[in-house]
């Protein structure tokens, strides 16, 4: 297995999990503390800029692509977005065809939909007003449709990871502020949401995909099932940490929505864990 973006927060969690039983080629562009400290006999760290021709002397059966430039990246001009999200995918496809890779699992983003005007967001929604992240990841998804290798695009909302100090996604920011007894500003307090997933859920799905060995070649939303109201959820987290945080409810012009996971349930027979359980196991 080869994992790109392997020293990012999501990629490194996947490396930790899959290296427990399998050899993992962990590809990164710039070294950090993760490449220095995350080590075991099954992890082989490889420095490679994916925007350049890939000349790795390895033969993975599976590629999990976690590499991306996004709004929180240190470098995020147009060229960075194109290099990381589009050119890198094109190079990965060339490499995969050369090495006869069986499947590419591409971690994409809900941002591909742009402005969301639907109450229930499914994969048929036509993207509008995409930002650079959404537009470039959307292109990378469709590069996969035009090549012969099996693939799956997973459109993810904010991902909760194992790092205790990480400040993303939005829910993690709120949790950290509650733990530190800080003031919290929240929008759509009365709205239901399910726009959260965690790495544990991603690993469950990837494991199922690998074991099934079925041809997929499709794109799916991957989010928590069901929904909960934001206001009571914040109060529950506050109670869990015995926090004195003050909560301020603000108006938001953006419409709230739920993410449909019916396609992944129907086609892949994968039922995602509920919002409540995912939040609880990440407190």
MIKEDO-640974 format. One line per 5 residues: for each residue x, y, z of N, C-alpha, C. Coordinates in steps of 0.001 Angstrom, whole numbers, plus 500000, padded with zeros to 6 digits. Layout:
! MIKEDO-640974
X,Y,Z,X,Y,Z,X,Y,Z  ... .
This chain:
! MIKEDO-640974
500833,498810,500000,500000,500000,500000,500876,501251,500000  500468,502220,499185,501180,503500,499137,500206,504600,499554  500621,505436,500520,499792,506534,501004,500504,507843,500733  499862,508735,499977,500440,510050,499721,499916,511045,500759  500651,512149,500916,500291,513083,501983,500393,512396,503332 .
501363,511486,503446,501430,510563,504583,501832,511220,505891  502426,512403,505836,502777,513064,507087,501825,514206,507422  500655,514232,506767,499583,515130,507162,498788,514485,508289  497826,515203,508841,497110,514675,510001,496242,513455,509651  495570,513491,508511,494749,512355,508098,495643,511240,507564 .
496570,511597,506695,497472,510601,506124,498253,509844,507178  498757,510539,508186,499554,509882,509228,498707,508933,510072  497433,509289,510312,496542,508361,511014,496335,507089,510208  496189,507239,508887,496032,506066,508028,497311,505214,508018  498461,505885,508012,499739,505161,508074,499823,504360,509370 .
499464,504979,510488,499499,504286,511784,498619,503036,511753  497419,503188,511223,496471,502068,511235,496918,500935,510316  497188,501240,509065,497461,500180,508097,498844,499550,508279  499768,500266,508901,501109,499699,509118,501130,498699,510266  500021,498558,510992,499964,497560,512065,500047,496150,511498 .
499508,495979,510271,499474,494630,509686,500097,494542,508296  500356,495693,507668,500845,495664,506288,502000,496639,506094  502752,496405,505039,503815,497338,504679,503194,498572,504030  503629,499747,504462,503104,500994,503936,504235,501863,503408  504127,502248,502145,505043,503235,501574,504426,504601,501829 .
505026,505350,502721,504470,506623,503179,505168,507770,502446  504462,508375,501499,505061,509392,500633,504749,510787,501155  505782,511627,501215,505617,512999,501687,506462,513930,500819  506136,515221,500854,506904,516207,500097,507892,516955,500981  507432,517391,502151,508265,518165,503073,508308,517465,504418 .
509506,517184,504968,509588,516484,506259,509041,517318,507400  508517,516644,508424,508071,517317,509641,508278,516368,510820  507686,516684,511962,507884,515851,513153,507282,514458,512980  506254,514349,512152,505637,513043,511934,506589,512107,511204  507255,512605,510164,508208,511755,509430,509381,511362,510321 .
509659,512199,511310,510774,511927,512223,510391,510924,513307  509165,511044,513812,508793,510282,515005,507912,509065,514742  507168,509059,513625,506283,507924,513347,507069,506837,512611  507434,505803,513349,508278,504758,512759,507876,503386,513302  507853,502405,512434,507841,500989,512815,508369,500199,511618 .
508497,498907,511779,509138,498086,510741,508351,498027,509435  507076,498374,509488,506242,498303,508275,506137,499636,507536  506696,500708,508088,506589,502025,507453,507883,502357,506718  507752,502646,505433,508897,503080,504633,508600,504504,504153  509281,505481,504740,509068,506880,504369,509790,507196,503064 .
509101,507866,502140,509682,508198,500844,509415,509671,500532  510466,510425,500297,510323,511835,499939,510118,511936,498428  509004,512550,498027,508670,512659,496604,507726,513827,496387  508096,514706,495485,507201,515779,495054,506327,515214,493945  505057,515033,494233,504161,514378,493280,503848,515228,492057 .
504177,516521,492125,503957,517368,490949,505054,517160,489907  506058,516361,490249,507125,515970,489317,506919,514509,488911  507588,514085,487871,507476,512698,487430,507837,511758,488568  506997,510756,488803,507202,509830,489920,508050,508649,489452  509198,508471,490108,510132,507415,489714,510393,506442,490865 .
509379,506185,491671,509546,505325,492837,509745,503868,492423  510680,503209,493079,510968,501806,492776,510197,500891,493722  508901,501097,493752,508017,500272,494577,506830,499846,493709  506148,498783,494140,505035,498244,493350,503806,498023,494238  503144,499097,494639,501986,498950,495525,500761,498432,494769 .
499911,497691,495474,498654,497244,494874,497564,498299,495035  497675,499071,496130,496679,500087,496456,497374,501428,496673  496773,502510,496152,497239,503872,496455,496109,504612,497158  496426,505189,498305,495480,506062,499002,496019,507482,498903  495292,508334,498207,495774,509699,497975,495196,510667,498997 .
496050,511139,499906,495658,512135,500918,496304,513485,500644  497126,513567,499616,497852,514814,499331,496889,515876,498815  497043,517092,499309,496176,518187,498854,496707,519526,499326  496466,520546,498527,496574,521928,498983,495166,522393,499288  494985,523008,500456,493666,523483,500874,493808,524849,501529 .
492696,525364,502050,492703,526729,502572,493579,526900,503802  493977,525800,504449,494829,525888,505640,496296,525610,505331  496616,525340,504082,498010,525071,503701,498855,526325,503828  500128,526136,504118,501031,527285,504266,501250,527986,502925  501265,527206,501843,501388,527769,500497,500108,527421,499726 .
499401,528436,499276,498089,528167,498667,497737,529140,497552  498716,529434,496684,498379,530218,495499,497855,529269,494415  497464,529825,493285,496866,529008,492224,497776,527865,491810  499073,528139,491666,499993,527097,491231,500093,525968,492244  500057,526310,493548,500089,525279,494586,498873,524363,494488 .
497690,524966,494270,496469,524165,494120,496565,523252,492903  497051,523788,491787,497174,522984,490571,498198,521862,490754  499347,522192,491355,500395,521195,491555,499930,520036,492434  499338,520364,493575,498967,519345,494563,497708,518577,494205  496725,519265,493642,495410,518663,493472,495132,518143,492065 .
495855,518661,491069,495584,518251,489686,496801,517546,489067  497918,518243,489003,499107,517653,488368,499572,516420,489128  499524,516469,490453,499932,515308,491248,499060,514094,490952  497758,514320,490775,496867,513210,490449,497198,512637,489068  497465,513507,488113,497830,513032,486779,499098,512177,486839 .
500067,512608,487641,501306,511852,487786,501083,510536,488529  500204,510550,489515,499879,509312,490223,499224,508296,489292  498365,508770,488416,497699,507887,487460,498724,507254,486516  499653,508060,486019,500712,507542,485143,501530,506486,485862  501906,506780,487102,502669,505839,487928,501862,504567,488172 .
500588,504713,488488,499736,503568,488790,499578,502640,487590  499430,503234,486405,499314,502413,485191,500611,501661,484931  501738,502333,485135,503046,501700,484929,503252,500537,485894  502829,500707,487131,503045,499698,488173,501883,498711,488303  500870,498872,487451,499702,497986,487451,499019,497948,488816 .
498830,499137,489371,498119,499283,490644,496671,498834,490476  496122,498157,491472,494754,497631,491368,493689,498688,491635  493966,499608,492577,492929,500565,492952,493543,501846,493506  492948,502987,493131,493309,504275,493718,492133,504750,494559  492394,505011,495834,491387,505561,496738,491743,507016,496963 .
490912,507897,496438,491204,509330,496436,490349,510051,497472  491005,510649,498473,490277,511417,499476,490013,512807,498917  488755,513066,498611,488341,514347,498066,487609,515134,499151  486753,516055,498761,486165,516972,499725,484755,517402,499324  483943,517692,500308,482611,518238,500081,482706,519589,499370 .
483867,520231,499457,484056,521541,498807,483865,521490,497301  483901,520295,496696,483696,520204,495242,482308,520702,494843  481356,520712,495783,479998,521146,495465,479862,522667,495425  480844,523383,495978,480766,524836,495986,479668,525337,496901  478879,526289,496429,477754,526808,497200,476629,525777,497205 .
476170,525419,498388,475171,524349,498510,473807,524954,498837  472879,524795,497907,471528,525332,498070,470484,524237,498270  470937,523043,498575,470030,521913,498787,469920,521606,500274  468779,521095,500684,468613,520680,502080,469267,519327,502333  469282,518485,501289,469937,517179,501370,470914,517076,500215 .
472195,517011,500523,473248,517046,499509,473608,515639,499056  473277,515313,497812,473711,514023,497273,474681,514233,496119  475198,513138,495594,476269,513192,494604,475819,513736,493251  474538,513858,493031,474020,514390,491768,473939,515914,491757  474230,516543,492879,474148,517998,492972,475155,518640,492007 .
474700,519601,491223,475573,520271,490254,476389,521361,490952  477722,521259,490940,478560,522247,491632,478390,523659,491075  478360,524648,491968,478329,526053,491572,479241,526853,492497  479817,527912,491958,480639,528832,492753,481737,528115,493541  482423,527187,492900,483499,526468,493583,484683,527390,493867 .
485328,527195,495021,486580,527893,495291,487716,527077,494671  488963,527512,494872,490093,526827,494248,490222,525382,494719  489966,525152,495997,490018,523778,496508,488974,522922,495809  487729,523390,495809,486654,522612,495209,486865,522351,493731  487301,523380,493011,487470,523261,491563,488597,522290,491213 .
489732,522413,491902,490883,521564,491562,490678,520120,492012  490019,519910,493141,489735,518538,493562,488680,517892,492662  487760,518701,492163,486748,518217,491224,487418,517730,489936  488393,518481,489460,489139,518065,488266,489894,516770,488538  490508,516671,489711,491286,515469,490039,490393,514234,490092 .
489161,514405,490593,488215,513283,490610,487960,512762,489199  487753,513693,488281,487369,513279,486937,488550,512854,486067  489758,513163,486489,490922,512567,485834,490873,511047,485995  490373,510601,487140,490308,509166,487403,489304,508444,486512  488247,509144,486112,487248,508521,485250,487799,508216,483857 .
488870,508904,483475,489402,508762,482119,490642,507889,482054  490772,506977,483001,491892,506038,482993,491373,504650,483345  492114,503584,483034,491583,502227,483145,491646,501590,484535  492271,502254,485507,492442,501647,486834,491170,501834,487670  490880,500861,488506,489746,500983,489419,490028,502108,490425 .
488979,502828,490817,489167,503946,491751,487899,504184,492547  488061,504974,493612,486926,505482,494374,487282,506876,494864  486391,507835,494603,486526,509184,495145,485650,509280,496387  486217,509723,497491,485453,509900,498724,485373,511383,499052  484171,511949,498952,483970,513366,499262,483701,513506,500759 .
484653,514113,501445,484636,514162,502902,484298,515549,503427  483539,515614,504525,483417,516869,505266,484638,516996,506174  484576,517822,507205,485705,517930,508127,486022,516595,508775  487314,516232,508831,487734,514932,509361,488330,515095,510757  487774,514390,511729,488341,514360,513074,489463,513337,513098 .
490625,513739,513583,491794,512857,513596,492269,512628,515028  493314,511846,515190,493767,511464,516527,494528,512568,517244  495070,513522,516498,495865,514585,517111,495028,515393,518093  495507,515526,519326,494771,516240,520365,494894,517752,520217  495952,518207,519559,496203,519649,519472,495767,520260,518148 .
495207,519429,517276,494847,519915,515950,493588,520762,516030  493543,521852,515277,492442,522815,515403,491421,522729,514268  491450,521670,513458,490469,521509,512402,489838,520134,512507  488662,519922,512009,487766,520869,511343,487060,521768,512354  485938,522383,511919,485240,523351,512763,484826,522755,514101 .
484416,521482,514101,483971,520855,515341,485139,520667,516312  486306,520357,515767,487504,520207,516597,487876,521544,517230  487720,522631,516474,487983,523974,517006,487073,524257,518189  485789,523926,518043,484831,524142,519127,485179,523294,520346  485515,522029,520121,485872,521136,521233,487071,521689,521998 .
488094,522135,521265,489290,522676,521917,488976,523928,522730  488105,524778,522199,487728,525991,522924,486942,525656,524188  486070,524659,524094,485316,524226,525271,486261,523673,526333  487227,522889,525926,488201,522330,526864,488996,523427,527567  489220,524539,526857,489995,525643,527415,489122,526738,528023 .
487829,526458,528154,486877,527402,528769,486823,528747,528041  486961,528715,526720,486928,529939,525930,485506,530233,525449  485281,531459,525017,483995,531832,524448,483818,531151,523091  482563,530780,522798,482280,530065,521556,481189,530792,520782  481455,531019,519510,480454,531593,518615,480020,530508,517639 .
478729,530235,517581,478246,529188,516687,477083,529711,515835  476966,529124,514640,475919,529501,513697,474906,528365,513584  473714,528708,513138,472674,527703,512893,472475,526775,514094  472357,527388,515262,472296,526626,516512,471112,525668,516557  470023,525994,515850,468827,525158,515880,468780,524153,514726 .
469794,524176,513887,469797,523313,512702,470378,521933,512998  469926,520951,512232,470511,519612,512304,471726,519532,511397  472695,518708,511767,473884,518537,510928,474399,517108,511026  475135,516698,510006,475872,515432,510030,477210,515578,509304  477655,516818,509138,478868,517097,508353,480140,516858,509160 .
480335,515603,509510,481540,515220,510239,481840,513746,509958  483110,513420,509959,483569,512038,509810,484886,511955,510570  485357,510763,510853,486679,510649,511485,487509,509589,510773  488784,509539,511128,489698,508625,510434,489335,507176,510718  488801,506907,511893,488389,505534,512204,487351,505036,511202 .
486408,505908,510848,485375,505530,509884,485970,505352,508487  486917,506204,508130,487580,506098,506828,488341,504782,506722  489032,504389,507793,489791,503137,507768,488864,501925,507661  487707,502007,508303,486730,500902,508193,486303,500714,506743  485992,501834,506098,485545,501755,504701,486658,501255,503795 .
487849,501797,503932,488961,501382,503077,489253,499897,503258  489229,499430,504500,489448,498004,504775,488397,497150,504072  487151,497578,504124,486068,496848,503456,486277,496825,501947  486671,497968,501391,486898,498068,499947,488005,497131,499502  489100,497123,500250,490245,496286,499893,489881,494804,499983 .
489165,494419,501025,488808,493018,501219,487822,492521,500160  486910,493400,499730,485888,492985,498767,486457,492713,497390  487521,493465,497043,488198,493284,495753,487265,493494,494560  486190,494296,494758,485250,494554,493671,485658,495796,492884  485299,495834,491616,485507,497016,490794,484470,498065,491198 .
484914,499288,491442,484011,500329,491931,483876,501469,490928  484951,502187,490654,484977,503301,489710,483789,504251,489908  483751,504866,491086,482612,505709,491421,482998,506743,492479  482070,507675,492713,482291,508782,493646,481191,508780,494703  481591,508974,495971,480643,508882,497071,480877,509975,498108 .
479789,510444,498708,479892,511207,499943,480199,510228,501070  481048,510642,502002,481291,509840,503198,481164,510753,504403  480043,510620,505107,479776,511451,506274,479054,510608,507307  478885,511153,508497,478159,510446,509548,476716,510222,509134  476104,509192,509672,474694,508928,509388,473815,509645,510414 .
472538,509774,510056,471615,510459,510946,471944,511940,511025  471460,512582,512065,471750,513996,512277,471466,514360,513723  472061,515455,514177,471797,515985,515523,471713,517499,515429  471057,518098,516396,471000,519558,516445,472294,520091,517045  472782,521189,516479,474064,521734,516901,474033,522242,518341 .
472986,522997,518700,472925,523588,520036,473051,522575,521160  472171,521560,521208,472274,520532,522258,473600,519771,522221  474166,519588,521025,475444,518893,520905,476558,519688,521592  476573,521002,521371,477579,521849,522015,477418,521819,523530  476184,521856,523999,475930,521803,525446,476399,520470,526031 .
476206,519388,525271,476647,518065,525721,478172,518010,525851  478872,518578,524866,480342,518602,524906,480814,519459,526077  480142,520569,526287,480485,521457,527396,480336,520732,528738  479243,519973,528882,479011,519213,530113,480076,518132,530288  480455,517483,529183,481456,516409,529235,482770,516917,529832 .
483165,518134,529444,484432,518697,529926,484257,519593,531159  483021,519644,531680,482747,520506,532830,483271,521907,532569  482947,522423,531387,483510,523684,530908,482658,524878,531309  483327,526017,531482,482630,527267,531792,482523,528166,530558  482729,527596,529382,482665,528378,528143,481298,529035,527967 .
481309,530283,527514,480075,530966,527153,479774,530694,525680  478497,530464,525373,478101,530145,524002,477277,531292,523432  477687,531781,522268,476992,532874,521608,476453,532372,520279  475157,532499,520092,474509,532076,518859,474444,533243,517885  474957,533027,516677,474998,534074,515661,474166,533681,514452 .
473671,534670,513742,472928,534423,512518,473899,534159,511376  473486,533318,510464,474324,532969,509322,473467,532963,508067  473934,533665,507038,473170,533723,505793,473238,532410,505015  474240,531591,505309,474353,530316,504617,473290,529347,505126  472663,528627,504189,471642,527661,504551,472289,526381,505072 .
471681,525798,506088,472178,524529,506604,471717,523395,505687  472421,522279,505721,472082,521135,504879,472575,519857,505539  472044,518741,505090,472509,517434,505520,473181,516749,504334  474154,515915,504624,474881,515188,503585,474290,513785,503440  473847,513458,502255,473275,512140,502000,474385,511087,501894 .
474179,509962,502580,475118,508836,502477,474402,507592,501939  473286,507815,501250,472505,506693,500728,473223,505963,499592  473978,506694,498780,474650,506054,497641,475695,505054,498117  476488,505450,499103,477541,504554,499598,476930,503358,500325  475783,503575,500965,475083,502486,501644,474511,501506,500629 .
473952,502030,499542,473307,501182,498543,474319,500407,497703  475359,501091,497233,476290,500465,496296,477393,499684,497001  477958,500250,498061,479069,499590,498761,478620,498827,499998  477336,498904,500320,476804,498224,501508,477548,498657,502765  477836,499956,502835,478557,500493,503983,477677,501515,504693 .
477326,501201,505944,476519,502116,506752,477426,502860,507713  477448,504160,507573,478347,504942,508420,477802,505040,509845  478716,505266,510769,478371,505418,512177,477614,506726,512386  476789,506778,513410,475970,507964,513672,476825,509162,514093  476265,510348,513909,476943,511575,514325,477299,511515,515801 .
476350,511106,516619,476555,511064,518076,477738,510179,518456  477794,508977,517870,478873,508040,518218,480234,508559,517733  480267,509161,516551,481540,509680,516047,482048,510813,516939  481142,511706,517334,481557,512803,518219,482007,512250,519570  481243,511333,520126,481572,510787,521449,482940,510144,521480 .
483306,509410,520426,484600,508721,520467,485779,509650,520160  485468,510897,519846,486539,511867,519590,486641,512934,520671  485945,512740,521773,486057,513675,522892,487234,513280,523803 .
